[in-house]
Amino acid sequence: MAPMLGITFRLAETHLLYGVFLLLVYGLGHCSVIIAAGTSAELVQQYLNWNEKSRGSIILKKICGVLVLLGGIYLLFTAR
């Protein structure tokens, strides 16, 4: 946050409205992540409540396994 404030205050010396606009946009972006995390807490809790026998978790584990294998194969072929 400190680098953004430094840049904004430096710009505000010559371009006040542009500096204020940058600070406003940064604040909105920073707060939107916090709001998104707070509003999706129930969805995350539902995901955490899956048990090991749940069909969704089995499918997710298989997809992740395939992605890990594909990533490993890619790294093998691109290594020099």
VOKOL-537401 format. One record per residue (C-alpha): residue in three letters; residue number from 0; x, y, z. Coordinates in nm, 3 decimals, always signed. Example, Ala and Ser with C-alpha at 12.3 -4.5 7.8 and 13.67 -1.06 7.14 Angstrom:
BEGIN
+-----+-----+---------+---------+---------+
|  aa |   i |      c1 |      c2 |      c3 |
+-----+-----+---------+---------+---------+
| ALA |   0 |  +1.230 |  -0.450 |  +0.780 |
| SER |   1 |  +1.367 |  -0.106 |  +0.714 |
+-----+-----+---------+---------+---------+
//
This chain:
BEGIN
+-----+-----+---------+---------+---------+
|  aa |   i |      c1 |      c2 |      c3 |
+-----+-----+---------+---------+---------+
| MET |   0 |  +0.000 |  +0.000 |  +0.000 |
| ALA |   1 |  +0.286 |  +0.238 |  +0.074 |
| PRO |   2 |  +0.423 |  +0.240 |  -0.284 |
| MET |   3 |  +0.078 |  +0.320 |  -0.420 |
| LEU |   4 |  +0.037 |  +0.607 |  -0.177 |
| GLY |   5 |  +0.381 |  +0.739 |  -0.266 |
| ILE |   6 |  +0.306 |  +0.735 |  -0.638 |
| THR |   7 |  -0.035 |  +0.891 |  -0.584 |
| PHE |   8 |  +0.097 |  +1.174 |  -0.367 |
| ARG |   9 |  +0.378 |  +1.238 |  -0.614 |
| LEU |  10 |  +0.128 |  +1.261 |  -0.901 |
| ALA |  11 |  -0.110 |  +1.474 |  -0.695 |
| GLU |  12 |  +0.154 |  +1.748 |  -0.676 |
| THR |  13 |  +0.110 |  +1.818 |  -1.047 |
| HIS |  14 |  -0.216 |  +1.644 |  -1.143 |
| LEU |  15 |  -0.449 |  +1.659 |  -0.844 |
| LEU |  16 |  -0.757 |  +1.503 |  -1.006 |
| TYR |  17 |  -0.556 |  +1.218 |  -1.159 |
| GLY |  18 |  -0.397 |  +1.143 |  -0.821 |
| VAL |  19 |  -0.734 |  +1.142 |  -0.647 |
| PHE |  20 |  -0.876 |  +0.918 |  -0.920 |
| LEU |  21 |  -0.588 |  +0.670 |  -0.884 |
| LEU |  22 |  -0.631 |  +0.657 |  -0.508 |
| LEU |  23 |  -1.007 |  +0.604 |  -0.544 |
| VAL |  24 |  -0.965 |  +0.322 |  -0.797 |
| TYR |  25 |  -0.698 |  +0.157 |  -0.581 |
| GLY |  26 |  -0.925 |  +0.175 |  -0.276 |
| LEU |  27 |  -1.218 |  +0.025 |  -0.464 |
| GLY |  28 |  -1.005 |  -0.259 |  -0.598 |
| HIS |  29 |  -0.851 |  -0.326 |  -0.258 |
| CYS |  30 |  -1.189 |  -0.333 |  -0.082 |
| SER |  31 |  -1.361 |  -0.539 |  -0.352 |
| VAL |  32 |  -1.131 |  -0.833 |  -0.279 |
| ILE |  33 |  -1.221 |  -0.817 |  +0.091 |
| ILE |  34 |  -1.592 |  -0.795 |  +0.009 |
| ALA |  35 |  -1.569 |  -1.090 |  -0.232 |
| ALA |  36 |  -1.394 |  -1.300 |  +0.033 |
| GLY |  37 |  -1.658 |  -1.216 |  +0.291 |
| THR |  38 |  -1.955 |  -1.288 |  +0.070 |
| SER |  39 |  -1.816 |  -1.618 |  -0.056 |
| ALA |  40 |  -1.752 |  -1.758 |  +0.293 |
| GLU |  41 |  -2.062 |  -1.981 |  +0.277 |
| LEU |  42 |  -1.953 |  -2.129 |  -0.056 |
| VAL |  43 |  -1.609 |  -2.206 |  +0.083 |
| GLN |  44 |  -1.765 |  -2.366 |  +0.391 |
| GLN |  45 |  -1.982 |  -2.589 |  +0.171 |
| TYR |  46 |  -1.670 |  -2.695 |  -0.018 |
| LEU |  47 |  -1.488 |  -2.771 |  +0.307 |
| ASN |  48 |  -1.782 |  -2.980 |  +0.430 |
| TRP |  49 |  -1.744 |  -3.230 |  +0.145 |
| ASN |  50 |  -1.649 |  -3.573 |  +0.268 |
| GLU |  51 |  -1.403 |  -3.804 |  +0.094 |
| LYS |  52 |  -1.681 |  -4.019 |  -0.056 |
| SER |  53 |  -1.854 |  -3.721 |  -0.216 |
| ARG |  54 |  -1.879 |  -3.745 |  -0.594 |
| GLY |  55 |  -1.771 |  -3.384 |  -0.641 |
| SER |  56 |  -1.449 |  -3.431 |  -0.446 |
| ILE |  57 |  -1.367 |  -3.749 |  -0.640 |
| ILE |  58 |  -1.411 |  -3.567 |  -0.973 |
| LEU |  59 |  -1.206 |  -3.271 |  -0.848 |
| LYS |  60 |  -0.923 |  -3.499 |  -0.734 |
| LYS |  61 |  -0.916 |  -3.674 |  -1.073 |
| ILE |  62 |  -0.908 |  -3.345 |  -1.262 |
| CYS |  63 |  -0.625 |  -3.217 |  -1.042 |
| GLY |  64 |  -0.433 |  -3.542 |  -1.089 |
| VAL |  65 |  -0.459 |  -3.518 |  -1.467 |
| LEU |  66 |  -0.345 |  -3.154 |  -1.457 |
| VAL |  67 |  -0.043 |  -3.246 |  -1.243 |
| LEU |  68 |  +0.050 |  -3.528 |  -1.483 |
| LEU |  69 |  +0.015 |  -3.299 |  -1.786 |
| GLY |  70 |  +0.227 |  -3.035 |  -1.616 |
| GLY |  71 |  +0.497 |  -3.293 |  -1.539 |
| ILE |  72 |  +0.499 |  -3.420 |  -1.897 |
| TYR |  73 |  +0.523 |  -3.063 |  -2.024 |
| LEU |  74 |  +0.819 |  -2.992 |  -1.797 |
| LEU |  75 |  +0.994 |  -3.310 |  -1.912 |
| PHE |  76 |  +0.964 |  -3.219 |  -2.279 |
| THR |  77 |  +1.060 |  -2.852 |  -2.238 |
| ALA |  78 |  +1.362 |  -2.911 |  -2.009 |
| ARG |  79 |  +1.694 |  -2.848 |  -2.174 |
+-----+-----+---------+---------+---------+
//
